C-alpha cells in the first residue's frame, strides 16, 4: 500500500541519513524500498577496507545506524512498526558482544562472559549478569536517542531522501551524493 511504501521509504532514508552523518560511517552504496525476502527495503553500505579489528566507537556508531530506521519512523510519522525488528536484534547482539565477548565496558571490565553452557554464567553472580542486561539496554537507548537527535537536525534531508525513494524506489550512491551538492 502507499502507506506502507511511505513507512519503508522513511525507514530506509533514516538509515542512509544516519550513515552519512556518522564519523566512521561507510558510504551508502544503494537504498531501495523494493521488498527483498522478509525486508521491506534495505540500505546497503560500501565497506572501504578489510578489517580484522573494529573499535568501540565504530560498534557504537553501527548501533546508531541500525536504530536510524526506527528513529525515522518515530520522528517523521510519530509511529513505529515491526520493520525495525532485525535492526534491533542486530544492535542488541552488538551491544551484548561488546560487554560479554570484547570486554568493552568499564563497569563490567575486560572479562569474557562467553560460555558454552549458560550454567557457567553462575560463577559471575547475578549482580554481573544483571549489570550486563542494564548496560545492553543503556547502549541501545543511547544509540536510539543519538539517531533521533541526528535525524531531528536533518529533517529536510530525511524528507528529500524518502520522497526520492517513493518516486524512484531505488537510489544509487551517485544519486544519494547529489543530495549534498
C-alpha positions in Angstrom: 0.0 0.0 0.0 1.0 3.6 -0.3 1.1 4.0 3.5 3.5 1.0 3.8 5.7 2.3 0.9 5.9 5.6 2.8 6.9 3.9 6.0 9.6 1.9 4.3 10.9 4.9 2.5 11.2 6.9 5.7 12.7 3.9 7.5 15.4 3.4 4.8 16.0 7.1 4.4 16.7 7.2 8.2 19.4 4.5 7.9 21.0 6.4 5.0 21.0 9.8 6.6 22.3 8.5 9.9 25.0 6.5 8.0 26.1 9.7 6.2 26.3 11.8 9.4 28.4 9.4 11.5 32.1 10.0 11.7 33.3 6.4 10.9 30.4 5.6 8.6 30.7 3.6 5.4 29.5 5.1 2.2 25.9 4.4 1.2 26.0 2.2 -1.9 22.3 1.7 -2.6 18.9 2.4 -0.9 15.8 0.7 -2.1 12.2 0.2 -1.0 11.7 -2.8 -3.3 11.0 -5.7 -0.9 13.5 -8.5 -0.7 12.8 -11.6 1.3 11.3 -10.5 4.6 12.7 -7.0 4.3 10.5 -4.2 3.0 13.6 -2.5 1.7 17.3 -2.0 2.6 20.2 0.3 2.7 23.5 -1.1 1.5 26.8 0.3 2.6 30.1 0.1 0.9 33.0 -1.1 3.0 36.2 0.7 2.2 38.6 -1.9 3.6 39.0 -5.3 5.0 39.1 -5.1 8.8 40.2 -7.5 11.4 39.5 -5.3 14.3 36.6 -3.0 15.0 36.9 -0.2 17.5 34.4 0.5 20.2 33.5 3.8 18.5 32.7 2.0 15.3 30.5 -0.5 17.1 28.6 2.3 18.8 28.1 4.1 15.5 26.9 0.9 13.9 24.2 0.6 16.5 23.2 4.2 15.9 22.9 3.5 12.1 20.9 0.4 12.9 18.5 2.4 15.0 18.1 5.0 12.3 15.1 3.4 10.7 13.1 3.1 13.9 14.1 6.7 14.8 13.0 8.0 11.4 9.6 6.3 11.8 9.1 7.8 15.2 10.2 11.3 14.2 8.6 11.5 10.8 5.4 9.6 11.4 5.1 9.6 15.2 4.6 5.8 14.8 6.8 2.7 15.0 6.5 -0.5 13.2 7.8 -4.1 13.2 10.1 -3.1 10.3 13.0 -2.5 12.7 12.9 -5.9 14.3 16.0 -7.2 12.6 17.8 -3.9 13.2 17.0 -4.1 16.9 18.1 -7.7 17.0 21.5 -6.9 15.4 22.1 -3.8 17.5 21.3 -5.8 20.7 23.7 -8.5 19.6 26.5 -5.9 19.1 25.8 -4.4 22.5 25.8 -7.8 24.2 29.0 -8.8 22.4 30.7 -5.5 23.4 30.1 -6.4 27.0 30.3 -10.2 27.1 32.9 -11.0 24.4 35.1 -7.9 23.8 35.2 -6.6 27.4 34.3 -3.0 26.3 32.6 -1.8 29.4 34.5 0.0 32.2 31.9 -1.1 34.8 31.9 -4.8 34.0 35.6 -4.9 33.0 37.7 -6.8 30.5 36.2 -10.2 31.1 34.6 -12.6 28.7 31.1 -13.9 29.6 31.0 -16.1 26.5 30.4 -19.6 27.8 29.3 -22.8 26.2 26.8 -23.7 28.9 24.6 -20.9 30.4 25.1 -22.7 33.8 28.7 -21.4 33.7 27.5 -17.8 34.0 26.7 -18.5 37.6 30.3 -18.1 38.5 29.9 -14.4 37.8 26.9 -14.0 40.0 23.5 -12.4 39.5 24.9 -8.9 40.0 27.2 -9.1 36.9 24.5 -10.7 34.8 22.0 -8.0 35.8 24.6 -5.3 35.1 25.2 -6.8 31.6 21.4 -6.5 30.9 21.3 -3.0 32.2 24.3 -1.9 30.2 23.0 -3.5 27.0 19.7 -1.7 27.5 21.6 1.6 28.1 23.7 1.2 24.9 20.6 0.6 22.8 18.8 3.5 24.3 21.7 5.8 23.7 22.0 4.7 20.1 18.3 5.3 19.6 18.4 8.8 21.2 21.5 9.7 19.1 19.8 8.5 15.9 16.7 10.6 16.8 18.8 13.7 17.5 20.7 13.4 14.2 17.5 12.9 12.2 15.8 15.8 14.0 18.7 18.0 13.0 18.4 16.7 9.4 14.7 16.5 8.7 14.9 18.2 5.3 17.4 15.6 4.1 15.4 12.8 5.6 12.3 14.0 3.8 14.1 14.6 0.5 15.6 11.1 0.5 12.3 9.5 1.5 10.5 11.4 -1.3 13.1 10.3 -3.9 12.6 6.7 -2.8 8.9 7.0 -3.2 9.4 8.3 -6.7 12.2 6.0 -7.9 12.1 3.1 -5.5 15.9 2.9 -5.6 18.7 5.4 -5.1 22.3 4.7 -6.2 25.4 6.0 -4.4 25.8 8.7 -7.0 22.2 9.8 -6.7 22.4 9.8 -2.9 25.5 12.0 -3.1 23.6 14.6 -5.2 21.6 15.5 -2.1 24.7 17.1 -0.7 25.9 19.2 -3.6 
